[in-house]
Amino acid sequence: MSRVYVFPLAVVLALGSSAIGQDVPSAPGPVSAEAASRAAQGPVAKPADAKPASAKGADAKPASAKEKEPAAGKPAAEPALGQEHVIYVPFKNLRDVFEKEDSSIVLPYAQFLEMWNRLVRPDQPPVEPPVNGVVTRADYVGAVKGELVQLDATLDVEVLSADWAQLQVQFGDAAIGSARSEDGAVLLRGVGEGRYELLVRGQGKHQIKLSLVTGVKSATEGRSFMVQCPAVGVSNLELEIPEKDLAVQVTPQRTSELQSEPQGATRVRAVLGSTNQFTVSWQPKSGGTDQAAGLANVTDTIAVDIGDGVVHTHAVFDYQILRGSLGELTVEVPADQRLLDVQVPGLRDWQTETAGDHQRVKARLHAPATETVRLELHTEAPISEQAFQVGHVRAVGVARESGILAVRSAEDVGLEYTVRESITRIDAADAPESLRKPGSTFYKFFTPDHRLAVVASQLKPRLVVDSRLSVLLDKARLTTRGEFKYQVSRSGIFTLTFRLPVGFRVDDVSAEAMERFEVAPADNAQTLTAYLAKKLLGDVTVIVTASQTREEPAGELVLPLLEPLNVTREEGLVAVIAPESLEVKTDAAQLQSARAATPAELTAKGFQPQVPVGSTLSAAFSFVTRPVNIVQTIAQRPRRTTAAVGTVANVKEDVVQVTTTFRYQIQFAGADTFRIAVPAAVSERLQIEGDGIKERRKSEQAAEDGTVEWTIVLHSEAIGERTFTATYDQRIAIPDQGTEFELQPIRVLDADRETGEIAVHKDRALSVDATPTGLEEIDPRELSQPLGATQPHLTYRYYQHPARLTLNVTKHELQDVVKTVVGRAYVEAVITEDGPMTVRARYEVKSSERQRLAVTLHHPRILGITVAGQTVAPEKAPDAPGGNPEDRTYFINVARAADSDEPFQIVAVFETPRPDKELKVTDLLRLPLPRFEDGVKFQKTYVRLWVPKDYRLVGTPDGFTSHIGVGLWDSRAITQAADNPDGWFPKDTSSFDFQVDGTTYLFSSLTGPTELTIGYWHIPTMTIIASLIALVIGLVLLGFSLETKVFTILALALAVLFVGLFRPSLVNSWLLAARLGIACVVAVWLVAWLLYVRRRGWSLPSSASPVAAMPGVPGARPAATGSAGRTVVSVDAPAVEQSGEVAGRTERGSDEQ
């Protein structure tokens, strides 16, 4: 946007200066064309109705009219404008009027306001109505005639426009018999089933009358009809029904009026309001039902539920009316049953009366039923201890009665069918869907005189238990645990009982909704009773835990198993859990009602016993009946000790440091004493460290094999894994021919099995040759335990003693070589305006290191690291002392199967924050690059930066070569580099999707720089500053001579070229930013020069002889040529060529007087 405003500003400054562009002092100002015309023009001509003041004014009028005709080019027949629109100008001044740029027009203020309003307030388009037409009123008047309803619908329509209006209406199932319109402007058009369209022509009010016919529906509730209608703001209904004493309902109704006519009819008036349909229903009022006799068949559907102390009967009677109609329905139910509810459509009321051992129920309807009707009864009676009849309900006064009876009992109620007459049992598939409930028995009967008697008895709960028992053995305590999964059926329960072994104490009881538990003594046992807070039926899980102290650690043990009482069937599993120090055996001769099971069988049945740490599953059993007797023989296992010995020898120039690690694995029994045999030569310098050591004792005398026995005593017995460390130093002197050192590993005593490993580390200046005795050389990667941070020089393994290692140590002078060489390094960074920098660093490395490399990153958020295409997890390394506290050092695992001479690739993607949270107008951009450990050699490094498009990098960073091209309009293009870093690495070297955006910059270096620092500028701000500087310089030089301008431009160009020799990127960036200002300077100078040339070319020469003007002579056309070859011509008017003095005078023209 800056370039848009700078150029017009320069042009305005150039035009506003009167002395712009003059190289030398100018001559006296030439006479302008306007001044010449004012000197030569005559008096202003007056309108035709005014009296001429002189003959000169009379001659001016024809001249003005004569000039207007050819100038305007309009036909002569065009009417003349009003006098107030005509301005009379002398003919000889006409040319100056058209060429004058600052001419003015004078017009009345009212006319100016009218023209202004037309410009800023255009005419508003006419407002269209929202709809073309609307139905304002609908009146429905009709009468019921037999099974039909005839309605006359009158619709008032108002059209809002002069065009045809289309109005959608619908009447549903009602048929239209006729349609009439008084003015003939309304047409009815059918568009679908029950849907019509009114076509109305002409703006204003119209009316159409429609004749509608629809049918009347009859039901037990009464008679009714429904009509769909258009939704109208005002809707009225007037209906006549040829019956008297009716109850009429109109839906919807806002207000209604019901009148009884003397002729035995009923008239209804209702205001419907806005609705799309209305329904009218009517039936006789109470007491007015016709008592018509009828004949019907009845189908019974009876459901009897026996439970919770009552017999509930739900009877459904489906009447099929064969003749006439039924206004009253009568049924009989036993007298001992209490009637709960009666339901029937159109029910008016119901009443009961007792007749012998039955009671009659009469249900009266509002309107007699003519086809079908359904009656539902709900009754209830207490359960009798004797046999009682079920389903004994029947309809009275019907021709034929049949049905289906379903009897269902609760789970805690048992039924015995004692009497069954005139009734047949059927399958559940033949019963209606509403009766198919679990546990139901279905019967079918064809006469109402059927009999079905039952005897109900209370059932006892049925308990099926799946037991999961576990016995946990310990040296001092015996714990028994039982998980019992109950399946309670038939009847609910409130308590659960269990048998406990004598002497056991209950530790915990958990169950769903358990309130409390109690323990009571019993014969040779204890009884545990768990009380439940509510009656439970279904699945219940109870967990019981009990324990007692164990006095005899070994011997026979009868497993103390928990037993659920009062159960129907029980299946169980038993798990015996014992510490590894105890040996558990089963006495098969004393095994009763149980068989051995495998751990797989326990898992298959979902039993997973909780085994504590240090214990194992010793035995498992299964049983299906009680009593269960399992006898176990328990014996103490002997202690078993294994030791893994690791010896690390670090050979230096003057000392050998030996560290031995003992890893004991103690099983079955604890130990508090450990013995080792140490070579006598180093026994005095031995140091032993470890947890829980109470005492370290050394034998007074050495053994025959040259070793000294050391004893380690602990505070308490240890079982499991225990670790000790023994260290000593051995001084050595290395002459020129070398020395010999014998390494004898420390031996473990009283261990059942011993394995050992030896690792030898050496100083870089030493050469070590080994002669093993009783040792097996292994690869360093086969070591079973970490024996140091660096890779050992020699590694061995042994399984028995004696084992010795003789080392021949020789000292050499070594020359350091580069271990790691980075052949190619390619770092890419994406810079955002307000976020962190995202960096992807890719390296082609050739290294002799086989384990890991150290890399330092600045405050990183690591997104991913890959080595040779495989993702690795960096390890945090100690920070370098004295370094930046925000730097983080990581170890990258570079272990690989390839040879050390083969290069491999390392890719790291991470985020690092900028020192500033967001980019400023200008500042230094610092990009910390990944740093490898000291001694790593870099051969070629490329760094590519992506910066936001509104920013430009200025300058060249120290230690880098810039690959930025210089263009006329853009200096940010990347030039062809000596090598293309994008082709060094495959695209899939990183699993992280590296997204780039912005302007790219490329830099290269032949060293391994640790940071890239370069300045940046905000491009719009930089462009404004540079352009304004160039524009100010151009405007300052505008008033100087040509020689001064050329000298200044050459001096500036020389200075720019000189600075460009040292800072080419800086110079190119500022020249690119100043290109708009330079262009504006060129434009301003060009405009100034053109204005100067114009003034010099149009000025009158001073040697021109003055000629007196003769404005009063008509038709004079003089022409004069000056000494400079300039000719002054006036069309149809006297031309005057004036001298410098006359041209310099100021006279007022006739148009200004």
C-alpha positions, 0 to 999 in steps of 0.5 A: 500500500505504501507505493500507492500513496507515495507516487501521488504525494510526489506529483502533488509536491511537483505541481505545487511548486512554481520554480520546480525544475529550473536549471538557470534563472528564468527571463521575465515571466511570459504572458499566459494564454489566460492573461492574453485572452483577458487583455483582448476580450470585450465587455460582457454581452447582456441577455436579449430582454436587457437594453444594450448599453453600446453597439459593442454589446449588441455585436457580442450576442450574435457572435456568442450564438454563432459560436455555440452552434458549431461548438456544441454540435446540436441540431437547431430544433433543440429547445433553448435553455432557460435564461438562468442557464445561459452564460454569455461569453465573448466569442474571442474568449471562447477558447480560453474558457474551455482550456482554463482548468480552474473555471467555475460555474455559478448556479442556484443553491436549490438546484445544487441541493437537488443535484447533490441529493440525486447523487448521494440519495438514489431513488428507492425501488418500490417496495414489493408486497411479501405475498401476492395474495391472502385468504382473509376469511373462511365461513363454513355452513352446512348440515349432516344428511345421513352418512354425509356432511354438506358444507358451503365454504365461502373464502374471501381473497384479497390480491395485493398486486395487479398480477395473477395470484396463486393461493394453495388450499387443501380439503383432504378427503372432502370432495368439491361439488361446485365452485362459484365466483361473483366477479369471475376473477377467481379460478379453481385448479386441482394440483393433487389429491385433496390439494387445489390452487386458487388463481386470482386476477386483479388487485383488490378483494374477491370471493369464491364459494365452494360446495364440500361433501365428506362422510360421517364416521360411526364408532362406539364413542359416537359419530364424527367427521374431519375436514382439512381446510386452509389456515385462515385468520378468521374461520367460522363454522355453522353446522346443523345435525338432524338429532336432538339432545346431543353432546357436540365437540368441535376441535379446535374451538375458540368459542362455540354455541349449541342450540336445539331446534324445535324441529328435533335438530341441533345447531352448532356455531363455532369460531375455529381460529387459524387451523388447517383442519377441524373435527366435529363429533357428537353423541347422545347425552347421558340417559338418551342411549337407545336400548337396542337388543343385540347378539354377540360372540365373546373371545376371552383372554385371561391371565392369572398371576399367583404370588405375593399372597394374592391371585390377580386376574386380568380378563379381556373380553373381545365382543364381536356383535353379530346383530343389533347393538350393545349399549351395556356389557355384563360379566360375572366374577366370583364373589370373593374377588375384589374388582379393581378396575373396569376399562371399555372405550366409551364407558359411561359408568359401571356398577356391581351386584352380588348374586349368590356366589358370583357378582355381576359387573355392568358397564354402560356405554355412551353410545351403543356398540355396533361392531366390536368392543373390548372390555377389560377387568382387573380382580384380586383375591387372597391365596387360599390354603385349600384348592381354589378355582382360577380364571372363572370369569364369563360374559353374560347374555352372549351367544358363544364364549371361548378363550385362552387362560394363562396361569403363572406363579411366582418363583416362591409359589408352587402350584398343583392342578387338582381339577380340570374340566372342559379345558385343554392345555396348549403350547405357548406358541398357540397363545397370544403374544400378550400372555407369553410370559416366563413360567406360564401354563396355557389352557384353551376353553370353548365353554364358559362352564370350564373349571380349573382348580389349583393348590398353591404352596410356598416353595423353599429357596433353592441355593446352588453354590459355586465355591472358590476356596484357597488356603494360604500357608505361612510359617506362623499363620494359616489363612483360609478364604472362600468366595461363594457364588450363590444362585438363589431361585424359587424364593428370596433369602435374608440370611446365609450360613457357613461352617467354620473350622474350630479355632479360626477367627473371621477376618472379613465378610463381604456381600451385596447389601450385607447388614452384619454377621455373627459367629456362634459355636457349634458341634466341633465347628463354628457357624457364621451367619451373614444377615442381608439388608433386603431379600435377595433373589438371583445371583449373590457373591459372598467372600469370607476370610478367616485365619489362625496362628500356626504352631507346627511349621511341619507335619500333616495338615487337614485343610481348613475349608469353609462350607456353605450350609443349607444349599441344594448343590455345590461345586468347588475348587480348592487352591493351596498356596505356600511359600517357596521354602515349604514343600507341600505333598498330598496324602492320596490315601486320606483324600475324600470327595476331591480330586487333583486339578491342574492350574490350567483347569482353575484358569479355565473355570475362572478361578485365579487365586491371589498368590503373594510375592514369594509364594507359589500355587502348591496344589489344586483340587476340585469337588462336587459333594461334601464332606471334603477331606484333604490332608497335606504333608508339609516339610521345610525345604533346604536353603538354595543359594546361587551367586553371580559374580561380576569382576571389572578391572580398570588398568591404568598407567600406575594402578589397577582398580578391581571392583567385584559385584556379588548378586546372591539369589536366596531361595526357600530359607533365609540366610544372614551369613555370607562367606567369600575367599579373597586373594591374600595379596589384596585382602588388606586393601579390600572394602565391602559395601552393601545394604543391611551389613552388620559385621565384616570379619576376616580370617586370621590365617590364609588358606592353603590355596592362598586366599583369605576367608571373609564373612559378611554378617547381616542384621537379619535373614535375607531371602530373595536377591541381595547384592554386595560390592567389594573393591581393591586397588593394586599398584603397578609399574610399567617399564619399557618392556611391559609388566605382568599382572595376574587377576584372580576373581574373588570366590564365593563360598557356601553357594550351590552354584556360582557363575562369574564374568570378568571385564577388563578396561584399559587406558588409551595409552596402554596395550593389554594382552591377556592369557586366560586360565579356566575362562571363556572369552565372550562378546561384550554384548553378552554380559549379563549385568552392566559392568561399566559405562564404557565398552570393555576391552576384554570380556570373559566368563567362567563357571568354576574355579580355579579361574585366573587371567594374566595381563601383559601391560605395555605402554605406548605413545598414541596419536589422537585421531578423529573418531567421528566425521560429519560429511554432510550436515543439512539444518532446516529451520522454520521461523514464525512471527510469534511461535517457537522455531521448528528445526530439522537437522540431518547429518551423514556421519561416519564414526568409529563409536559403536555405542552412543554420541553426545548431542547438545540442543538449546532448550529443545522440545524433541519431536523425533530422532532417527538413526539409520532410519530407525527411531531411537529414544535419546538419553539425558546426559549430564550438562556440561559445566560452565555451559548455557543453563538452557542447553540440554545434552543427550546421548544418541544410541548409534549401535548398528550392525554395519561396519564403522567405515560405512556412513549412516544418517542421523535426523533430529526434529525439535522445537526451540524458542526464540529469545524474543516472543515475536519478531520485531521491526528489525533485530538479530535472528539467532539460530542455535545449531545442534552441537556434537561432542568435542572432536567431531569434524564437519566437512560441509554444512548447509542451513536453510531458513524459512522466514515469514513473507513480510520479513527479509534477512539482511546481511550475511551471517559470520562464518557462512556463505550466502546463496541469495540471488540479486534481482531487479524486483526481488533479491530473495531468490536462491542461486544455484549452489555448488551442491544441492542439499535437498538431494543428500537425504531421502524424503522418509528419513524422519517419521515427523511431517516437517511442514515449511512456509514462508520465504527461503534463505540458504547458507553454507559453511565448510566448518561446524558453526554452533550458531547462525546470527543474521539481521532481519527487517520488516519488509513494509517498514524497510520499504517505507524508510528506504523510499522516503530517504530516496524521495527526500534526497530527490526533492532536495536535489529538485531545486538545484542545477543539473550539474549538482544533480549529476554530481550527487547521483554519481557520488551516491552511486560510488559510495554504494558500490564501495560499500557493496564490495564489503557488504553486498547483501546489505546494499542489495537489500536496501536498494531493493527496498528503495526502488519505489522511492527511486521510481517516485524521484524519477517521476517527480523529476520528469513531471517537473521537467515537462512543466518547465518545458511547457512554460518555456514553449508557450511564453510570448517572445519579447521582440513581438511588436504590439498590435492594438486589439480591435474587438469592435470590428466584426469578421477580422482574422489577423495572423502574425508571426513573431521572430521566433516563428510563433503564430497567434491565431484567433477564430472569427475574432481579431488576434492581438500579439502583444509585447512583453510589457503589454503581456505583463499587464493585468486586465480583467476579462469580460467574463470576470466583470 
